[in-house]
Amino acid sequence: MLLAHPVVLKNLIEQYETLRALHAEDGTEEARRRMEDVAYTLCVSTGTRDVDAALIAARHRLPGARTEDDSLLSTA
């Protein structure tokens, strides 16, 4: 499987998070459509089917990412 370059993944993560904030604030159709497009691109770029899984996979490919599974760690 081809893997996206970490710089591309970082850009996609930033775009998605910005669009998610815009959609939550304004709820515009344009922001929602663009967010769906970026989510789809993230899924394709990471070989996943769910945007949450895509975000996790993308973050693990970034420089300095922790290699262990931190999904069960609490923030307390």
Residue pairs with C-beta under 8 A, 6 or more apart in sequence:
1 47
3 45
3 61
4 12
4 45
4 46
4 58
4 61
6 61
6 62
6 63
8 45
9 42
9 45
9 46
9 58
9 59
9 61
9 62
10 58
10 62
12 38
12 41
12 42
12 45
12 58
13 42
13 55
13 58
13 59
13 62
15 38
16 35
16 38
16 39
16 42
16 51
16 55
19 31
19 34
19 35
19 38
20 35
22 28
22 31
23 31
23 32
23 35
39 51
39 54
42 48
42 51
42 54
42 55
42 58
43 49
43 50
43 51
43 53
43 54
45 54
45 58
46 53
46 54
46 57
46 58
46 61
47 57
48 54
48 57
56 71
59 65
60 66
60 67
